[in-house]
Amino acid sequence: SPDLNPIEHVWDLLGRRVRARAIPHRNVRELAGALVEGYGNISQQELANLVQSMRRRCTAVLSAAGGHTRY
């Protein structure tokens, strides 16, 4: 389940930040720059929170018998 892979949530966070930029990218080069910048702005605390949430995520997936969870 992707719910059990913290990197999937990092990609989601990064994607939301890049899409929320005031000035959207116009080409692949600008997109690449926005991704690098966005990744660099993800705090260690945000990453730690994702890792610390794994117990809740595992419990939710088990409760849902592998089905959809809120994560």
N, C-alpha and C positions, 0 to 999 in steps of 0.2 A: 504494500500500500504506500502511495506517495506521502500519506500522512505520517509515516514513520521515517521519513528521510528529511532531516533538517535542511539539507541544501535546496530542496524543492521550495521551502518557505523563504529561503534567502533569495532565490530567483524571483519569487512572487514579490517580495519586498522591493527588490531592485527594479523590477518591471513597473510597479506602481509609481516609484519615485521618478523614473525616466519619463513615464507618460504624464506625470503631474508638472513637469517643467514648464515654466512660463513661456519659454521660446522653444517650440518643438524642433527636432532635428530635421534637416532638409536632405540629408544624404547619408550614406553608410559611414562615412568618416566621422560626421557629427554624432551619429548614433553610437559608434564605438567610443568616442570621447565621453559621451553622456553616461555610458555603461561603466567605463573606468572610473569616472568621477563619482557616480552613484555608489559603486561598490566601495570605493575609498571612504565614503561618508557613512557607511553602516558601522555603527558603534560596536565595541566589544560587548557592551551591556546587552544590545539587541541580540547578538549572537549567543551570548550566555543564556538569555531568556529562552531562546529557541531550544537550546540543549536541555535546559532545566524543565521545559514543558514536555519532554519525551515520556515521562511516566504517565501524565494525563493523556497524552496521545495514544500510547499503547493501551491503556485502560479503555479509552473510547472505541478504539478499533476492535478490541476483544468484545466489548459490550454490543457492538453493532455487527458482530460475527463477520467482520471484514467488509461490511457495507459502508455507506456514507456516514461521515461524522461531521461535526461542525468545524473541523480543522481543514 
